[in-house]
Amino acid sequence: MQSGVYFSKREFFYFTRPLSPDSPAQSGSYLKKKIFLSVIGIVLTVAYLSALTFTGAVKPFVSLAEVSQNICISFLVFVFSVEIFLSIIKFPLDYYGEFVLEHRFDLSTQSLGKWLGRKLKAALVGAVLGLIILMAFYFLLVRFPETWWLLFAAFFFLFQILVAQLFPTVILPIFYKLVPIENGMLGTRLEKLVERFGYKMSGVFSFNLSQETKKANAALTGLGKTRKIIISDTLLENFSDDEIEVVMSHELGHLVKHHMMKGIVASGLASLVGFFVMAKAYSSYAATLGHPLYSLQAIPFLALLVTLFGIIATPFGNFYSRKIEHEADMFALETTGMRNEFAESMRKLGKLNMTPENPPAWIEKIFFSHPSIGARIRAALDEKVPIKSARNEGSAK
């Protein structure tokens, strides 16, 4: 349904009436708007950090931070005040992209209050994790000005592993309620699927994704004893047991092929190279200003370098991500032999998550961390790709 002259209170509050599920090309429109908003957010961030770096805009933040005589406290006040001001600038984009647009395409189930509450909760969790990272970074920058980049890259590598370990037991429950799935037969079936490859699980759980969206998701998350299968209630509601098994076989493929650890290692190596280059550029910049590396007036330039490095690295990271996602797809097909079920699960995921089957190639290469839905379906149904014709014996009906 298109925007009209007469609006209910709900429609006026969301700026536009929700689109009909049958609106032509709505998934393409949704994707384009999401990408556009993301690009605008990046441009705003770069412009903001550039203004702090190359104009006098940084002075009020420095003055605020220097109220404290402790350099660590001054640094934290500086960083968080800069970040809060950026969040205020970007809030209209966040509101439109995360709330208005999601309602317009009939994806969100959140009220404004719940959306704001979740955003605040995410900000608090991010602040706690950010505090740890920032303190480690600044300590190394002050104490080891020659090798801070190497030491921080090592710290960040280990920190990623720790977060992966804590995520299912500490972080995820902050946002979602995890409960054992009610379908006991499906739970047993999925546990046997994982155990065939020598892994133990702490259980199969559903999480209440429907409290905020109609989208669907599932994952094998955690490391070692914290490893568990989690499936959104929206996926349990809309997918058959066979389709859920093939989706979880894809997630199992990531585990069997050690994709998480490979990703952390790849990210660590990329960070090592990136920090080395950024450290050289940052040292030259600080020397030009006549300030030590830990000077608050120099820090925005380093933040700008990190942002630009992230922009440049994103297409390469997405290329690697698409490669391992394809490997996990092939693993799922080889493990289950369910070509049609896999294809149907992809179609449903595309529909629920408003993902177009065949986006423009350049958009997929730059912005997609997964192969397109159409590419995944074609690969699954390609008879030239040999897979087992039946499920392994351990996969229960």
Protein Blocks (a to p, Z undefined) as FASTA:
>chain_A
ZZdfbdcfklmmnopacddfklghklmmmmmmmmmmmmmmmmmmmmmmmmmmmmmklmmm
mmmmmmpmbfklmmmmmmmmmmmmmmmmmmmmmmmmmmmmmmmnomaccdfklmmmmmmm
mmmmmmmmmmmmmmmmmmmmmmmmmlmmmmmmmmmmmmmmmmmmmmmmmmmmmmpccddd
fblmlmmmmmmmmmmnopacfbdcdddfklmpcbdcdddedehjlpccdddfklmmmpcf
klmmmmmmmmmmmmmnommmmmmmmmmmmmmmmmmmmmmmmmmmmmmnopafklmklmmm
mmmmmmmmmmmmmmmmmmmmmmmmmmmmmmmmmmnopmklmmmmmmmmmmmnopafbdcf
klmmmmmmbdcfklmmmmmmmmklccdfbdcfklcZZ
